[in-house]
Amino acid sequence: MTHPYNSTRLIDKFVRRLNKIGIIVDLSANYPWIYLQQINGKFITETYAANHGFAAFFYVNYAKFSDRRVVFKLIRDYCGKRKIFT
């Protein structure tokens, strides 16, 4: 089991790394779910792993992704197609 301090670092790291590449996310929490509310100013309309929103993380003793692949697929969908530089 991960120490609670490390689990909040997971969420902070997630938000900071997305900000570095120009993706701004807003999160909200209703224990034990942590929801994605907005991505780049666009409100999330989908629900996932919860009845009332898109649950990106679960927080029971420590935070963990609900499903990392689904979360990043949603982020890609809401950000649109980006030109990839090589």
Phi and psi restraints in degrees (range 20) as a CNS / XPLOR table:
assign (resid 1 and name C) (resid 2 and name N)
       (resid 2 and name CA) (resid 2 and name C) 1.0 -86.1 20.0 2
assign (resid 2 and name N) (resid 2 and name CA)
       (resid 2 and name C) (resid 3 and name N) 1.0 144.9 20.0 2
assign (resid 2 and name C) (resid 3 and name N)
       (resid 3 and name CA) (resid 3 and name C) 1.0 -64.5 20.0 2
assign (resid 3 and name N) (resid 3 and name CA)
       (resid 3 and name C) (resid 4 and name N) 1.0 140.8 20.0 2
assign (resid 3 and name C) (resid 4 and name N)
       (resid 4 and name CA) (resid 4 and name C) 1.0 -55.3 20.0 2
assign (resid 4 and name N) (resid 4 and name CA)
       (resid 4 and name C) (resid 5 and name N) 1.0 -33.2 20.0 2
assign (resid 4 and name C) (resid 5 and name N)
       (resid 5 and name CA) (resid 5 and name C) 1.0 -62.1 20.0 2
assign (resid 5 and name N) (resid 5 and name CA)
       (resid 5 and name C) (resid 6 and name N) 1.0 -40.9 20.0 2
assign (resid 5 and name C) (resid 6 and name N)
       (resid 6 and name CA) (resid 6 and name C) 1.0 -66.7 20.0 2
assign (resid 6 and name N) (resid 6 and name CA)
       (resid 6 and name C) (resid 7 and name N) 1.0 -31.2 20.0 2
assign (resid 6 and name C) (resid 7 and name N)
       (resid 7 and name CA) (resid 7 and name C) 1.0 -71.8 20.0 2
assign (resid 7 and name N) (resid 7 and name CA)
       (resid 7 and name C) (resid 8 and name N) 1.0 -35.0 20.0 2
assign (resid 7 and name C) (resid 8 and name N)
       (resid 8 and name CA) (resid 8 and name C) 1.0 -70.9 20.0 2
assign (resid 8 and name N) (resid 8 and name CA)
       (resid 8 and name C) (resid 9 and name N) 1.0 -28.5 20.0 2
assign (resid 8 and name C) (resid 9 and name N)
       (resid 9 and name CA) (resid 9 and name C) 1.0 -65.1 20.0 2
assign (resid 9 and name N) (resid 9 and name CA)
       (resid 9 and name C) (resid 10 and name N) 1.0 -32.6 20.0 2
assign (resid 9 and name C) (resid 10 and name N)
       (resid 10 and name CA) (resid 10 and name C) 1.0 -60.8 20.0 2
assign (resid 10 and name N) (resid 10 and name CA)
       (resid 10 and name C) (resid 11 and name N) 1.0 -45.4 20.0 2
assign (resid 10 and name C) (resid 11 and name N)
       (resid 11 and name CA) (resid 11 and name C) 1.0 -68.8 20.0 2
assign (resid 11 and name N) (resid 11 and name CA)
       (resid 11 and name C) (resid 12 and name N) 1.0 -43.1 20.0 2
assign (resid 11 and name C) (resid 12 and name N)
       (resid 12 and name CA) (resid 12 and name C) 1.0 -60.9 20.0 2
assign (resid 12 and name N) (resid 12 and name CA)
       (resid 12 and name C) (resid 13 and name N) 1.0 -42.9 20.0 2
assign (resid 12 and name C) (resid 13 and name N)
       (resid 13 and name CA) (resid 13 and name C) 1.0 -63.3 20.0 2
assign (resid 13 and name N) (resid 13 and name CA)
       (resid 13 and name C) (resid 14 and name N) 1.0 -42.0 20.0 2
assign (resid 13 and name C) (resid 14 and name N)
       (resid 14 and name CA) (resid 14 and name C) 1.0 -57.1 20.0 2
assign (resid 14 and name N) (resid 14 and name CA)
       (resid 14 and name C) (resid 15 and name N) 1.0 -49.3 20.0 2
assign (resid 14 and name C) (resid 15 and name N)
       (resid 15 and name CA) (resid 15 and name C) 1.0 -67.7 20.0 2
assign (resid 15 and name N) (resid 15 and name CA)
       (resid 15 and name C) (resid 16 and name N) 1.0 -44.9 20.0 2
assign (resid 15 and name C) (resid 16 and name N)
       (resid 16 and name CA) (resid 16 and name C) 1.0 -62.8 20.0 2
assign (resid 16 and name N) (resid 16 and name CA)
       (resid 16 and name C) (resid 17 and name N) 1.0 -42.6 20.0 2
assign (resid 16 and name C) (resid 17 and name N)
       (resid 17 and name CA) (resid 17 and name C) 1.0 -68.0 20.0 2
assign (resid 17 and name N) (resid 17 and name CA)
       (resid 17 and name C) (resid 18 and name N) 1.0 -36.6 20.0 2
assign (resid 17 and name C) (resid 18 and name N)
       (resid 18 and name CA) (resid 18 and name C) 1.0 -67.7 20.0 2
assign (resid 18 and name N) (resid 18 and name CA)
       (resid 18 and name C) (resid 19 and name N) 1.0 -38.4 20.0 2
assign (resid 18 and name C) (resid 19 and name N)
       (resid 19 and name CA) (resid 19 and name C) 1.0 -62.1 20.0 2
assign (resid 19 and name N) (resid 19 and name CA)
       (resid 19 and name C) (resid 20 and name N) 1.0 -36.5 20.0 2
assign (resid 19 and name C) (resid 20 and name N)
       (resid 20 and name CA) (resid 20 and name C) 1.0 -63.0 20.0 2
assign (resid 20 and name N) (resid 20 and name CA)
       (resid 20 and name C) (resid 21 and name N) 1.0 -30.0 20.0 2
assign (resid 20 and name C) (resid 21 and name N)
       (resid 21 and name CA) (resid 21 and name C) 1.0 -100.0 20.0 2
assign (resid 21 and name N) (resid 21 and name CA)
       (resid 21 and name C) (resid 22 and name N) 1.0 13.0 20.0 2
assign (resid 21 and name C) (resid 22 and name N)
       (resid 22 and name CA) (resid 22 and name C) 1.0 88.0 20.0 2
assign (resid 22 and name N) (resid 22 and name CA)
       (resid 22 and name C) (resid 23 and name N) 1.0 17.6 20.0 2
assign (resid 22 and name C) (resid 23 and name N)
       (resid 23 and name CA) (resid 23 and name C) 1.0 -110.6 20.0 2
assign (resid 23 and name N) (resid 23 and name CA)
       (resid 23 and name C) (resid 24 and name N) 1.0 118.9 20.0 2
assign (resid 23 and name C) (resid 24 and name N)
       (resid 24 and name CA) (resid 24 and name C) 1.0 -102.8 20.0 2
assign (resid 24 and name N) (resid 24 and name CA)
       (resid 24 and name C) (resid 25 and name N) 1.0 122.5 20.0 2
assign (resid 24 and name C) (resid 25 and name N)
       (resid 25 and name CA) (resid 25 and name C) 1.0 -116.9 20.0 2
assign (resid 25 and name N) (resid 25 and name CA)
       (resid 25 and name C) (resid 26 and name N) 1.0 145.4 20.0 2
assign (resid 25 and name C) (resid 26 and name N)
       (resid 26 and name CA) (resid 26 and name C) 1.0 -115.5 20.0 2
assign (resid 26 and name N) (resid 26 and name CA)
       (resid 26 and name C) (resid 27 and name N) 1.0 131.4 20.0 2
assign (resid 26 and name C) (resid 27 and name N)
       (resid 27 and name CA) (resid 27 and name C) 1.0 -115.4 20.0 2
assign (resid 27 and name N) (resid 27 and name CA)
       (resid 27 and name C) (resid 28 and name N) 1.0 152.9 20.0 2
assign (resid 27 and name C) (resid 28 and name N)
       (resid 28 and name CA) (resid 28 and name C) 1.0 -138.3 20.0 2
assign (resid 28 and name N) (resid 28 and name CA)
       (resid 28 and name C) (resid 29 and name N) 1.0 160.6 20.0 2
assign (resid 28 and name C) (resid 29 and name N)
       (resid 29 and name CA) (resid 29 and name C) 1.0 -131.2 20.0 2
assign (resid 29 and name N) (resid 29 and name CA)
       (resid 29 and name C) (resid 30 and name N) 1.0 143.0 20.0 2
assign (resid 29 and name C) (resid 30 and name N)
       (resid 30 and name CA) (resid 30 and name C) 1.0 -144.2 20.0 2
assign (resid 30 and name N) (resid 30 and name CA)
       (resid 30 and name C) (resid 31 and name N) 1.0 99.9 20.0 2
assign (resid 30 and name C) (resid 31 and name N)
       (resid 31 and name CA) (resid 31 and name C) 1.0 -44.4 20.0 2
assign (resid 31 and name N) (resid 31 and name CA)
       (resid 31 and name C) (resid 32 and name N) 1.0 129.0 20.0 2
assign (resid 31 and name C) (resid 32 and name N)
       (resid 32 and name CA) (resid 32 and name C) 1.0 -97.8 20.0 2
assign (resid 32 and name N) (resid 32 and name CA)
       (resid 32 and name C) (resid 33 and name N) 1.0 11.9 20.0 2
assign (resid 32 and name C) (resid 33 and name N)
       (resid 33 and name CA) (resid 33 and name C) 1.0 -97.1 20.0 2
assign (resid 33 and name N) (resid 33 and name CA)
       (resid 33 and name C) (resid 34 and name N) 1.0 145.3 20.0 2
assign (resid 33 and name C) (resid 34 and name N)
       (resid 34 and name CA) (resid 34 and name C) 1.0 -120.9 20.0 2
assign (resid 34 and name N) (resid 34 and name CA)
       (resid 34 and name C) (resid 35 and name N) 1.0 117.4 20.0 2
assign (resid 34 and name C) (resid 35 and name N)
       (resid 35 and name CA) (resid 35 and name C) 1.0 -98.5 20.0 2
assign (resid 35 and name N) (resid 35 and name CA)
       (resid 35 and name C) (resid 36 and name N) 1.0 148.2 20.0 2
assign (resid 35 and name C) (resid 36 and name N)
       (resid 36 and name CA) (resid 36 and name C) 1.0 -85.6 20.0 2
assign (resid 36 and name N) (resid 36 and name CA)
       (resid 36 and name C) (resid 37 and name N) 1.0 119.8 20.0 2
assign (resid 36 and name C) (resid 37 and name N)
       (resid 37 and name CA) (resid 37 and name C) 1.0 -95.4 20.0 2
assign (resid 37 and name N) (resid 37 and name CA)
       (resid 37 and name C) (resid 38 and name N) 1.0 -46.8 20.0 2
assign (resid 37 and name C) (resid 38 and name N)
       (resid 38 and name CA) (resid 38 and name C) 1.0 -139.5 20.0 2
assign (resid 38 and name N) (resid 38 and name CA)
       (resid 38 and name C) (resid 39 and name N) 1.0 148.2 20.0 2
assign (resid 38 and name C) (resid 39 and name N)
       (resid 39 and name CA) (resid 39 and name C) 1.0 -128.9 20.0 2
assign (resid 39 and name N) (resid 39 and name CA)
       (resid 39 and name C) (resid 40 and name N) 1.0 117.2 20.0 2
assign (resid 39 and name C) (resid 40 and name N)
       (resid 40 and name CA) (resid 40 and name C) 1.0 50.7 20.0 2
assign (resid 40 and name N) (resid 40 and name CA)
       (resid 40 and name C) (resid 41 and name N) 1.0 41.1 20.0 2
assign (resid 40 and name C) (resid 41 and name N)
       (resid 41 and name CA) (resid 41 and name C) 1.0 83.0 20.0 2
assign (resid 41 and name N) (resid 41 and name CA)
       (resid 41 and name C) (resid 42 and name N) 1.0 -3.5 20.0 2
assign (resid 41 and name C) (resid 42 and name N)
       (resid 42 and name CA) (resid 42 and name C) 1.0 -95.9 20.0 2
assign (resid 42 and name N) (resid 42 and name CA)
       (resid 42 and name C) (resid 43 and name N) 1.0 126.0 20.0 2
assign (resid 42 and name C) (resid 43 and name N)
       (resid 43 and name CA) (resid 43 and name C) 1.0 -72.2 20.0 2
assign (resid 43 and name N) (resid 43 and name CA)
       (resid 43 and name C) (resid 44 and name N) 1.0 140.9 20.0 2
assign (resid 43 and name C) (resid 44 and name N)
       (resid 44 and name CA) (resid 44 and name C) 1.0 -80.8 20.0 2
assign (resid 44 and name N) (resid 44 and name CA)
       (resid 44 and name C) (resid 45 and name N) 1.0 127.7 20.0 2
assign (resid 44 and name C) (resid 45 and name N)
       (resid 45 and name CA) (resid 45 and name C) 1.0 -104.8 20.0 2
assign (resid 45 and name N) (resid 45 and name CA)
       (resid 45 and name C) (resid 46 and name N) 1.0 -18.4 20.0 2
assign (resid 45 and name C) (resid 46 and name N)
       (resid 46 and name CA) (resid 46 and name C) 1.0 -75.6 20.0 2
assign (resid 46 and name N) (resid 46 and name CA)
       (resid 46 and name C) (resid 47 and name N) 1.0 157.3 20.0 2
assign (resid 46 and name C) (resid 47 and name N)
       (resid 47 and name CA) (resid 47 and name C) 1.0 -117.8 20.0 2
assign (resid 47 and name N) (resid 47 and name CA)
       (resid 47 and name C) (resid 48 and name N) 1.0 146.4 20.0 2
assign (resid 47 and name C) (resid 48 and name N)
       (resid 48 and name CA) (resid 48 and name C) 1.0 -154.5 20.0 2
assign (resid 48 and name N) (resid 48 and name CA)
       (resid 48 and name C) (resid 49 and name N) 1.0 129.0 20.0 2
assign (resid 48 and name C) (resid 49 and name N)
       (resid 49 and name CA) (resid 49 and name C) 1.0 59.7 20.0 2
assign (resid 49 and name N) (resid 49 and name CA)
       (resid 49 and name C) (resid 50 and name N) 1.0 18.5 20.0 2
assign (resid 49 and name C) (resid 50 and name N)
       (resid 50 and name CA) (resid 50 and name C) 1.0 -162.6 20.0 2
assign (resid 50 and name N) (resid 50 and name CA)
       (resid 50 and name C) (resid 51 and name N) 1.0 164.7 20.0 2
assign (resid 50 and name C) (resid 51 and name N)
       (resid 51 and name CA) (resid 51 and name C) 1.0 -83.8 20.0 2
assign (resid 51 and name N) (resid 51 and name CA)
       (resid 51 and name C) (resid 52 and name N) 1.0 -24.1 20.0 2
assign (resid 51 and name C) (resid 52 and name N)
       (resid 52 and name CA) (resid 52 and name C) 1.0 -122.2 20.0 2
assign (resid 52 and name N) (resid 52 and name CA)
       (resid 52 and name C) (resid 53 and name N) 1.0 14.1 20.0 2
assign (resid 52 and name C) (resid 53 and name N)
       (resid 53 and name CA) (resid 53 and name C) 1.0 173.6 20.0 2
assign (resid 53 and name N) (resid 53 and name CA)
       (resid 53 and name C) (resid 54 and name N) 1.0 -176.7 20.0 2
assign (resid 53 and name C) (resid 54 and name N)
       (resid 54 and name CA) (resid 54 and name C) 1.0 -93.8 20.0 2
assign (resid 54 and name N) (resid 54 and name CA)
       (resid 54 and name C) (resid 55 and name N) 1.0 103.7 20.0 2
assign (resid 54 and name C) (resid 55 and name N)
       (resid 55 and name CA) (resid 55 and name C) 1.0 -79.5 20.0 2
assign (resid 55 and name N) (resid 55 and name CA)
       (resid 55 and name C) (resid 56 and name N) 1.0 111.9 20.0 2
assign (resid 55 and name C) (resid 56 and name N)
       (resid 56 and name CA) (resid 56 and name C) 1.0 -87.4 20.0 2
assign (resid 56 and name N) (resid 56 and name CA)
       (resid 56 and name C) (resid 57 and name N) 1.0 -33.6 20.0 2
assign (resid 56 and name C) (resid 57 and name N)
       (resid 57 and name CA) (resid 57 and name C) 1.0 -134.8 20.0 2
assign (resid 57 and name N) (resid 57 and name CA)
       (resid 57 and name C) (resid 58 and name N) 1.0 155.4 20.0 2
assign (resid 57 and name C) (resid 58 and name N)
       (resid 58 and name CA) (resid 58 and name C) 1.0 -114.3 20.0 2
assign (resid 58 and name N) (resid 58 and name CA)
       (resid 58 and name C) (resid 59 and name N) 1.0 142.2 20.0 2
assign (resid 58 and name C) (resid 59 and name N)
       (resid 59 and name CA) (resid 59 and name C) 1.0 -128.7 20.0 2
assign (resid 59 and name N) (resid 59 and name CA)
       (resid 59 and name C) (resid 60 and name N) 1.0 92.0 20.0 2
assign (resid 59 and name C) (resid 60 and name N)
       (resid 60 and name CA) (resid 60 and name C) 1.0 -128.9 20.0 2
assign (resid 60 and name N) (resid 60 and name CA)
       (resid 60 and name C) (resid 61 and name N) 1.0 102.5 20.0 2
assign (resid 60 and name C) (resid 61 and name N)
       (resid 61 and name CA) (resid 61 and name C) 1.0 69.4 20.0 2
assign (resid 61 and name N) (resid 61 and name CA)
       (resid 61 and name C) (resid 62 and name N) 1.0 -28.3 20.0 2
assign (resid 61 and name C) (resid 62 and name N)
       (resid 62 and name CA) (resid 62 and name C) 1.0 -160.3 20.0 2
assign (resid 62 and name N) (resid 62 and name CA)
       (resid 62 and name C) (resid 63 and name N) 1.0 156.4 20.0 2
assign (resid 62 and name C) (resid 63 and name N)
       (resid 63 and name CA) (resid 63 and name C) 1.0 -88.9 20.0 2
assign (resid 63 and name N) (resid 63 and name CA)
       (resid 63 and name C) (resid 64 and name N) 1.0 141.8 20.0 2
assign (resid 63 and name C) (resid 64 and name N)
       (resid 64 and name CA) (resid 64 and name C) 1.0 -148.3 20.0 2
assign (resid 64 and name N) (resid 64 and name CA)
       (resid 64 and name C) (resid 65 and name N) 1.0 154.0 20.0 2
assign (resid 64 and name C) (resid 65 and name N)
       (resid 65 and name CA) (resid 65 and name C) 1.0 -63.3 20.0 2
assign (resid 65 and name N) (resid 65 and name CA)
       (resid 65 and name C) (resid 66 and name N) 1.0 143.8 20.0 2
assign (resid 65 and name C) (resid 66 and name N)
       (resid 66 and name CA) (resid 66 and name C) 1.0 -68.6 20.0 2
assign (resid 66 and name N) (resid 66 and name CA)
       (resid 66 and name C) (resid 67 and name N) 1.0 -51.3 20.0 2
assign (resid 66 and name C) (resid 67 and name N)
       (resid 67 and name CA) (resid 67 and name C) 1.0 -159.4 20.0 2
assign (resid 67 and name N) (resid 67 and name CA)
       (resid 67 and name C) (resid 68 and name N) 1.0 108.0 20.0 2
assign (resid 67 and name C) (resid 68 and name N)
       (resid 68 and name CA) (resid 68 and name C) 1.0 -57.1 20.0 2
assign (resid 68 and name N) (resid 68 and name CA)
       (resid 68 and name C) (resid 69 and name N) 1.0 -42.5 20.0 2
assign (resid 68 and name C) (resid 69 and name N)
       (resid 69 and name CA) (resid 69 and name C) 1.0 -64.1 20.0 2
assign (resid 69 and name N) (resid 69 and name CA)
       (resid 69 and name C) (resid 70 and name N) 1.0 -42.4 20.0 2
assign (resid 69 and name C) (resid 70 and name N)
       (resid 70 and name CA) (resid 70 and name C) 1.0 -67.7 20.0 2
assign (resid 70 and name N) (resid 70 and name CA)
       (resid 70 and name C) (resid 71 and name N) 1.0 -38.8 20.0 2
assign (resid 70 and name C) (resid 71 and name N)
       (resid 71 and name CA) (resid 71 and name C) 1.0 -62.7 20.0 2
assign (resid 71 and name N) (resid 71 and name CA)
       (resid 71 and name C) (resid 72 and name N) 1.0 -48.2 20.0 2
assign (resid 71 and name C) (resid 72 and name N)
       (resid 72 and name CA) (resid 72 and name C) 1.0 -73.1 20.0 2
assign (resid 72 and name N) (resid 72 and name CA)
       (resid 72 and name C) (resid 73 and name N) 1.0 -27.3 20.0 2
assign (resid 72 and name C) (resid 73 and name N)
       (resid 73 and name CA) (resid 73 and name C) 1.0 -64.9 20.0 2
assign (resid 73 and name N) (resid 73 and name CA)
       (resid 73 and name C) (resid 74 and name N) 1.0 -42.7 20.0 2
assign (resid 73 and name C) (resid 74 and name N)
       (resid 74 and name CA) (resid 74 and name C) 1.0 -62.8 20.0 2
assign (resid 74 and name N) (resid 74 and name CA)
       (resid 74 and name C) (resid 75 and name N) 1.0 -42.2 20.0 2
assign (resid 74 and name C) (resid 75 and name N)
       (resid 75 and name CA) (resid 75 and name C) 1.0 -62.1 20.0 2
assign (resid 75 and name N) (resid 75 and name CA)
       (resid 75 and name C) (resid 76 and name N) 1.0 -44.1 20.0 2
assign (resid 75 and name C) (resid 76 and name N)
       (resid 76 and name CA) (resid 76 and name C) 1.0 -61.7 20.0 2
assign (resid 76 and name N) (resid 76 and name CA)
       (resid 76 and name C) (resid 77 and name N) 1.0 -40.8 20.0 2
assign (resid 76 and name C) (resid 77 and name N)
       (resid 77 and name CA) (resid 77 and name C) 1.0 -64.3 20.0 2
assign (resid 77 and name N) (resid 77 and name CA)
       (resid 77 and name C) (resid 78 and name N) 1.0 -40.4 20.0 2
assign (resid 77 and name C) (resid 78 and name N)
       (resid 78 and name CA) (resid 78 and name C) 1.0 -79.6 20.0 2
assign (resid 78 and name N) (resid 78 and name CA)
       (resid 78 and name C) (resid 79 and name N) 1.0 -20.5 20.0 2
assign (resid 78 and name C) (resid 79 and name N)
       (resid 79 and name CA) (resid 79 and name C) 1.0 -86.9 20.0 2
assign (resid 79 and name N) (resid 79 and name CA)
       (resid 79 and name C) (resid 80 and name N) 1.0 -16.0 20.0 2
assign (resid 79 and name C) (resid 80 and name N)
       (resid 80 and name CA) (resid 80 and name C) 1.0 81.2 20.0 2
assign (resid 80 and name N) (resid 80 and name CA)
       (resid 80 and name C) (resid 81 and name N) 1.0 -177.8 20.0 2
assign (resid 80 and name C) (resid 81 and name N)
       (resid 81 and name CA) (resid 81 and name C) 1.0 -79.1 20.0 2
assign (resid 81 and name N) (resid 81 and name CA)
       (resid 81 and name C) (resid 82 and name N) 1.0 129.8 20.0 2
assign (resid 81 and name C) (resid 82 and name N)
       (resid 82 and name CA) (resid 82 and name C) 1.0 -115.3 20.0 2
assign (resid 82 and name N) (resid 82 and name CA)
       (resid 82 and name C) (resid 83 and name N) 1.0 146.6 20.0 2
assign (resid 82 and name C) (resid 83 and name N)
       (resid 83 and name CA) (resid 83 and name C) 1.0 -72.3 20.0 2
assign (resid 83 and name N) (resid 83 and name CA)
       (resid 83 and name C) (resid 84 and name N) 1.0 131.0 20.0 2
assign (resid 83 and name C) (resid 84 and name N)
       (resid 84 and name CA) (resid 84 and name C) 1.0 -95.4 20.0 2
assign (resid 84 and name N) (resid 84 and name CA)
       (resid 84 and name C) (resid 85 and name N) 1.0 125.1 20.0 2
assign (resid 84 and name C) (resid 85 and name N)
       (resid 85 and name CA) (resid 85 and name C) 1.0 -91.8 20.0 2
assign (resid 85 and name N) (resid 85 and name CA)
       (resid 85 and name C) (resid 86 and name N) 1.0 139.8 20.0 2
